[in-house]
Amino acid sequence: MKKIVIISITVFLTIFIVFVIKFSNNTKSSNNCPFCDRKVINFQKFFEDSNVIGLCSYRPLY
């Protein structure tokens, strides 16, 4: 009986932690992503290849 309770709590906590990490990272990365803003790419790009874009700065322009 104790094993079932411990396993249930562990599974619940694992799922909860995964959801918290997933949703907290999406909001942070989408607000400050210089590679998501075309204006930043056009002004700070110094190299572009088919798989790579090099920017002069990591800070987005406002």
C-alpha positions as CSV (number, residue, x, y, z in Angstrom):
1,M,0.0,0.0,0.0
2,K,2.8,2.4,0.9
3,K,4.6,1.7,-2.4
4,I,1.5,2.6,-4.4
5,V,1.1,5.9,-2.6
6,I,4.8,6.8,-3.0
7,I,4.7,5.9,-6.7
8,S,1.5,8.0,-7.2
9,I,3.0,11.0,-5.5
10,T,6.3,10.7,-7.5
11,V,4.4,10.4,-10.8
12,F,2.2,13.4,-9.9
13,L,5.2,15.6,-8.9
14,T,7.1,14.6,-12.0
15,I,4.2,15.6,-14.3
16,F,3.7,18.8,-12.4
17,I,7.4,19.8,-12.7
18,V,7.5,19.0,-16.4
19,F,4.4,21.3,-17.0
20,V,5.9,24.1,-14.9
21,I,9.2,24.0,-16.7
22,K,7.5,23.8,-20.1
23,F,5.2,26.8,-19.6
24,S,7.7,29.0,-17.8
25,N,10.3,28.6,-20.6
26,N,7.9,29.5,-23.4
27,T,6.9,32.8,-22.0
28,K,10.5,33.9,-21.3
29,S,12.0,32.8,-24.6
30,S,9.3,34.3,-26.8
31,N,9.6,37.8,-25.2
32,N,13.3,38.1,-25.5
33,C,14.2,36.1,-28.6
34,P,16.3,38.3,-31.0
35,F,16.1,35.6,-33.6
36,C,12.2,35.8,-33.6
37,D,12.1,39.5,-34.5
38,R,12.8,40.3,-38.2
39,K,13.8,43.9,-37.4
40,V,16.6,42.6,-35.1
41,I,17.8,40.2,-37.7
42,N,17.9,42.8,-40.4
43,F,19.9,45.4,-38.3
44,Q,22.3,43.1,-36.4
45,K,23.0,40.3,-38.9
46,F,26.6,39.9,-40.0
47,F,26.5,36.4,-41.4
48,E,23.8,34.2,-42.8
49,D,24.0,30.6,-44.2
50,S,21.3,28.1,-44.8
51,N,21.4,26.9,-41.2
52,V,23.1,29.7,-39.4
53,I,22.5,33.4,-38.6
54,G,25.2,35.4,-36.8
55,L,24.1,38.6,-34.9
56,C,26.4,41.3,-33.6
57,S,24.5,41.5,-30.3
58,Y,22.1,39.3,-28.5
59,R,19.9,42.2,-27.3
60,P,16.8,43.0,-29.3
61,L,16.2,46.5,-30.7
62,Y,13.3,48.5,-29.3
